[in-house]
Amino acid sequence: MSKIDRAYVSDSTRFLQELEKKPENNQSPARKAEETKYQRINALRDEAKAAAEPSKIWSGF
């Protein structure tokens, strides 16, 4: 039985990784919109603030 090379990276994957590193390839309007969207989502997730007032649901506990 032959050993499987789990660290193998294909030529096409290597090419796409190099293409991704070039700043001129990351400037499309759709890409910028997606980055902005996820920056907002990440900020809302990471900087979540508790409600100022306790809700009525938890008042009896």
The first five atom37 places (N, CA, C, CB, O) and aatype in JSON, in Angstrom:
{
  "aatype": [12, 15, 11, 9, 3, 1, 0, 18, 19, 15, 3, 15, 16, 1, 13, 10, 5, 6, 10, 6, 11, 11, 14, 6, 2, 2, 5, 15, 14, 0, 1, 11, 0, 6, 6, 16, 11, 18, 5, 1, 9, 2, 0, 10, 1, 3, 6, 0, 11, 0, 0, 0, 6, 14, 15, 11, 9, 17, 15, 7, 13],
  "atom_mask": [
    [1, 1, 1, 1, 1],
    [1, 1, 1, 1, 1],
    [1, 1, 1, 1, 1],
    [1, 1, 1, 1, 1],
    [1, 1, 1, 1, 1],
    [1, 1, 1, 1, 1],
    [1, 1, 1, 1, 1],
    [1, 1, 1, 1, 1],
    [1, 1, 1, 1, 1],
    [1, 1, 1, 1, 1],
    [1, 1, 1, 1, 1],
    [1, 1, 1, 1, 1],
    [1, 1, 1, 1, 1],
    [1, 1, 1, 1, 1],
    [1, 1, 1, 1, 1],
    [1, 1, 1, 1, 1],
    [1, 1, 1, 1, 1],
    [1, 1, 1, 1, 1],
    [1, 1, 1, 1, 1],
    [1, 1, 1, 1, 1],
    [1, 1, 1, 1, 1],
    [1, 1, 1, 1, 1],
    [1, 1, 1, 1, 1],
    [1, 1, 1, 1, 1],
    [1, 1, 1, 1, 1],
    [1, 1, 1, 1, 1],
    [1, 1, 1, 1, 1],
    [1, 1, 1, 1, 1],
    [1, 1, 1, 1, 1],
    [1, 1, 1, 1, 1],
    [1, 1, 1, 1, 1],
    [1, 1, 1, 1, 1],
    [1, 1, 1, 1, 1],
    [1, 1, 1, 1, 1],
    [1, 1, 1, 1, 1],
    [1, 1, 1, 1, 1],
    [1, 1, 1, 1, 1],
    [1, 1, 1, 1, 1],
    [1, 1, 1, 1, 1],
    [1, 1, 1, 1, 1],
    [1, 1, 1, 1, 1],
    [1, 1, 1, 1, 1],
    [1, 1, 1, 1, 1],
    [1, 1, 1, 1, 1],
    [1, 1, 1, 1, 1],
    [1, 1, 1, 1, 1],
    [1, 1, 1, 1, 1],
    [1, 1, 1, 1, 1],
    [1, 1, 1, 1, 1],
    [1, 1, 1, 1, 1],
    [1, 1, 1, 1, 1],
    [1, 1, 1, 1, 1],
    [1, 1, 1, 1, 1],
    [1, 1, 1, 1, 1],
    [1, 1, 1, 1, 1],
    [1, 1, 1, 1, 1],
    [1, 1, 1, 1, 1],
    [1, 1, 1, 1, 1],
    [1, 1, 1, 1, 1],
    [1, 1, 1, 0, 1],
    [1, 1, 1, 1, 1]
  ],
  "atom_positions": [
    [[0.84, -1.17, 0.0], [0.0, 0.0, 0.0], [0.89, 1.24, 0.0], [-0.96, -0.01, 1.22], [1.84, 1.33, 0.78]],
    [[0.58, 2.18, -0.87], [1.43, 3.37, -0.98], [1.01, 4.43, 0.03], [1.37, 3.95, -2.4], [-0.16, 4.53, 0.42]],
    [[1.97, 5.2, 0.44], [1.73, 6.26, 1.41], [1.12, 7.46, 0.69], [3.06, 6.65, 2.12], [1.56, 7.83, -0.4]],
    [[0.12, 8.07, 1.3], [-0.56, 9.23, 0.72], [0.15, 10.5, 1.19], [-2.07, 9.27, 1.11], [0.36, 10.69, 2.39]],
    [[0.5, 11.34, 0.24], [1.15, 12.61, 0.56], [0.07, 13.64, 0.92], [2.03, 13.12, -0.64], [-0.57, 14.2, 0.03]],
    [[-0.13, 13.88, 2.19], [-1.19, 14.77, 2.66], [-0.81, 16.24, 2.54], [-1.53, 14.45, 4.1], [-1.67, 17.11, 2.68]],
    [[0.44, 16.53, 2.3], [0.89, 17.91, 2.15], [0.99, 18.32, 0.68], [2.23, 18.1, 2.83], [1.54, 19.38, 0.36]],
    [[0.46, 17.49, -0.21], [0.55, 17.75, -1.65], [-0.26, 18.99, -2.02], [0.06, 16.54, -2.45], [-1.4, 19.16, -1.57]],
    [[0.33, 19.84, -2.84], [-0.35, 21.02, -3.38], [-0.23, 20.96, -4.89], [0.26, 22.35, -2.81], [0.87, 20.92, -5.43]],
    [[-1.37, 20.95, -5.55], [-1.35, 20.83, -7.01], [-0.82, 22.1, -7.66], [-2.75, 20.51, -7.55], [-0.77, 23.16, -7.03]],
    [[-0.43, 21.98, -8.91], [0.07, 23.14, -9.66], [-1.01, 24.21, -9.78], [0.55, 22.73, -11.05], [-0.72, 25.4, -9.66]],
    [[-2.24, 23.8, -10.0], [-3.33, 24.77, -10.14], [-3.6, 25.49, -8.82], [-4.61, 24.08, -10.63], [-3.88, 26.69, -8.82]],
    [[-3.52, 24.79, -7.71], [-3.7, 25.43, -6.4], [-2.58, 26.41, -6.13], [-3.78, 24.38, -5.28], [-2.82, 27.51, -5.64]],
    [[-1.36, 26.02, -6.44], [-0.21, 26.9, -6.26], [-0.36, 28.16, -7.11], [1.09, 26.16, -6.63], [-0.07, 29.27, -6.65]],
    [[-0.82, 28.0, -8.36], [-1.03, 29.13, -9.25], [-2.09, 30.08, -8.66], [-1.47, 28.63, -10.64], [-1.89, 31.3, -8.65]],
    [[-3.19, 29.53, -8.18], [-4.25, 30.37, -7.62], [-3.81, 31.07, -6.34], [-5.49, 29.52, -7.34], [-4.22, 32.2, -6.08]],
    [[-2.98, 30.42, -5.55], [-2.45, 31.06, -4.34], [-1.55, 32.24, -4.69], [-1.68, 30.04, -3.5], [-1.62, 33.28, -4.05]],
    [[-0.71, 32.07, -5.71], [0.14, 33.17, -6.15], [-0.69, 34.31, -6.74], [1.16, 32.66, -7.19], [-0.39, 35.48, -6.51]],
    [[-1.72, 33.97, -7.47], [-2.61, 34.98, -8.05], [-3.31, 35.76, -6.95], [-3.64, 34.33, -8.99], [-3.51, 36.97, -7.07]],
    [[-3.69, 35.09, -5.9], [-4.39, 35.7, -4.77], [-3.51, 36.71, -4.04], [-4.86, 34.62, -3.8], [-4.01, 37.68, -3.49]],
    [[-2.2, 36.49, -4.04], [-1.28, 37.37, -3.32], [-1.11, 38.72, -4.0], [0.06, 36.7, -3.19], [-0.73, 39.69, -3.35]],
    [[-1.37, 38.8, -5.3], [-1.17, 40.04, -6.04], [-2.29, 41.03, -5.72], [-1.11, 39.77, -7.56], [-3.47, 40.69, -5.88]],
    [[-1.96, 42.23, -5.27], [-2.98, 43.19, -4.86], [-3.91, 43.62, -6.0], [-2.32, 44.41, -4.28], [-5.09, 43.91, -5.75]],
    [[-3.42, 43.66, -7.21], [-4.27, 44.11, -8.33], [-5.39, 43.12, -8.64], [-3.42, 44.31, -9.58], [-6.36, 43.47, -9.32]],
    [[-5.28, 41.89, -8.14], [-6.33, 40.89, -8.37], [-7.41, 40.92, -7.31], [-5.73, 39.52, -8.43], [-8.41, 40.21, -7.43]],
    [[-7.24, 41.73, -6.29], [-8.19, 41.76, -5.18], [-9.0, 43.06, -5.16], [-7.45, 41.59, -3.86], [-9.47, 43.46, -4.09]],
    [[-9.16, 43.72, -6.29], [-9.77, 45.04, -6.29], [-11.14, 45.1, -6.95], [-8.87, 45.98, -6.97], [-11.63, 46.2, -7.18]],
    [[-11.77, 44.0, -7.25], [-13.06, 44.06, -7.92], [-14.12, 44.61, -6.96], [-13.47, 42.65, -8.44], [-14.01, 44.43, -5.75]],
    [[-15.14, 45.27, -7.49], [-16.19, 45.83, -6.64], [-16.9, 44.75, -5.8], [-17.22, 46.57, -7.49], [-17.25, 44.98, -4.65]],
    [[-17.1, 43.59, -6.4], [-17.76, 42.5, -5.66], [-16.88, 42.04, -4.49], [-18.07, 41.31, -6.61], [-17.38, 41.76, -3.4]],
    [[-15.6, 41.97, -4.73], [-14.67, 41.54, -3.67], [-14.64, 42.54, -2.53], [-13.26, 41.34, -4.24], [-14.64, 42.17, -1.36]],
    [[-14.62, 43.84, -2.88], [-14.63, 44.89, -1.86], [-15.92, 44.85, -1.06], [-14.44, 46.27, -2.5], [-15.9, 45.0, 0.16]],
    [[-17.05, 44.65, -1.74], [-18.34, 44.58, -1.06], [-18.39, 43.4, -0.11], [-19.48, 44.48, -2.08], [-18.92, 43.51, 1.0]],
    [[-17.84, 42.27, -0.54], [-17.82, 41.09, 0.31], [-16.95, 41.31, 1.54], [-17.33, 39.88, -0.48], [-17.32, 40.92, 2.64]],
    [[-15.8, 41.94, 1.36], [-14.91, 42.21, 2.49], [-15.58, 43.15, 3.48], [-13.59, 42.81, 2.0], [-15.5, 42.94, 4.69]],
    [[-16.25, 44.19, 2.98], [-16.95, 45.14, 3.84], [-18.06, 44.45, 4.62], [-17.52, 46.3, 3.0], [-18.24, 44.68, 5.82]],
    [[-18.8, 43.6, 3.93], [-19.9, 42.86, 4.56], [-19.38, 42.0, 5.71], [-20.63, 41.98, 3.52], [-19.95, 42.01, 6.8]],
    [[-18.32, 41.27, 5.47], [-17.81, 40.37, 6.5], [-17.07, 41.11, 7.6], [-16.9, 39.34, 5.89], [-17.01, 40.61, 8.73]],
    [[-16.51, 42.28, 7.32], [-15.91, 43.08, 8.38], [-17.0, 43.52, 9.36], [-15.18, 44.32, 7.79], [-16.8, 43.51, 10.57]],
    [[-18.16, 43.9, 8.82], [-19.29, 44.31, 9.65], [-19.81, 43.12, 10.47], [-20.43, 44.89, 8.77], [-20.04, 43.24, 11.67]],
    [[-19.97, 41.98, 9.83], [-20.46, 40.79, 10.53], [-19.49, 40.38, 11.64], [-20.65, 39.61, 9.53], [-19.92, 40.06, 12.75]],
    [[-18.21, 40.4, 11.35], [-17.21, 40.03, 12.36], [-17.2, 41.02, 13.52], [-15.82, 39.96, 11.73], [-17.05, 40.62, 14.67]],
    [[-17.36, 42.3, 13.22], [-17.39, 43.3, 14.27], [-18.62, 43.1, 15.16], [-17.39, 44.72, 13.67], [-18.51, 43.18, 16.39]],
    [[-19.77, 42.84, 14.57], [-20.97, 42.58, 15.36], [-20.82, 41.34, 16.22], [-22.19, 42.44, 14.45], [-21.3, 41.3, 17.35]],
    [[-20.16, 40.33, 15.7], [-19.95, 39.09, 16.45], [-18.94, 39.3, 17.59], [-19.47, 37.98, 15.51], [-19.17, 38.87, 18.71]],
    [[-17.83, 39.96, 17.28], [-16.74, 40.08, 18.24], [-16.98, 41.16, 19.29], [-15.47, 40.36, 17.53], [-16.45, 41.07, 20.4]],
    [[-17.74, 42.17, 18.95], [-17.98, 43.29, 19.86], [-19.43, 43.34, 20.29], [-17.57, 44.61, 19.21], [-20.01, 44.42, 20.4]],
    [[-20.02, 42.19, 20.53], [-21.43, 42.12, 20.92], [-21.62, 42.8, 22.27], [-21.91, 40.65, 20.98], [-20.81, 42.67, 23.18]],
    [[-22.72, 43.54, 22.37], [-23.05, 44.25, 23.6], [-24.35, 43.71, 24.15], [-23.15, 45.79, 23.35], [-25.32, 43.49, 23.41]],
    [[-24.37, 43.5, 25.44], [-25.58, 43.0, 26.08], [-26.64, 44.1, 26.09], [-25.28, 42.52, 27.52], [-26.32, 45.28, 26.04]],
    [[-27.88, 43.68, 26.16], [-28.99, 44.63, 26.21], [-28.86, 45.48, 27.48], [-30.36, 43.9, 26.17], [-28.47, 44.97, 28.53]],
    [[-29.19, 46.76, 27.38], [-29.07, 47.67, 28.52], [-30.06, 47.31, 29.62], [-29.29, 49.12, 28.06], [-29.72, 47.38, 30.8]],
    [[-31.25, 46.92, 29.25], [-32.27, 46.57, 30.23], [-32.52, 45.06, 30.18], [-33.57, 47.36, 29.98], [-32.53, 44.47, 29.1]],
    [[-32.73, 44.46, 31.33], [-33.08, 43.04, 31.3], [-34.47, 42.87, 30.69], [-33.03, 42.41, 32.73], [-35.36, 43.69, 30.93]],
    [[-34.65, 41.84, 29.93], [-35.95, 41.64, 29.28], [-36.95, 41.05, 30.28], [-35.82, 40.71, 28.06], [-36.57, 40.53, 31.32]],
    [[-38.23, 41.15, 29.94], [-39.3, 40.66, 30.8], [-39.24, 39.14, 30.94], [-40.67, 41.09, 30.26], [-39.72, 38.58, 31.93]],
    [[-38.67, 38.49, 29.95], [-38.6, 37.03, 29.98], [-37.81, 36.56, 31.21], [-37.95, 36.49, 28.7], [-38.19, 35.57, 31.83]],
    [[-36.75, 37.24, 31.56], [-35.87, 36.8, 32.64], [-36.2, 37.44, 33.98], [-34.44, 37.11, 32.28], [-35.48, 37.2, 34.95]],
    [[-37.25, 38.23, 34.08], [-37.54, 38.94, 35.32], [-37.91, 38.02, 36.47], [-38.65, 39.92, 35.09], [-37.7, 38.39, 37.63]],
    [[-38.45, 36.83, 36.22], [-38.84, 35.92, 37.29], [-37.76, 34.96, 37.73], [0.0, 0.0, 0.0], [-38.0, 34.14, 38.62]],
    [[-36.59, 35.04, 37.15], [-35.54, 34.09, 37.5], [-34.54, 34.68, 38.45], [-34.84, 33.6, 36.28], [-33.59, 34.0, 38.84]]
  ]
}
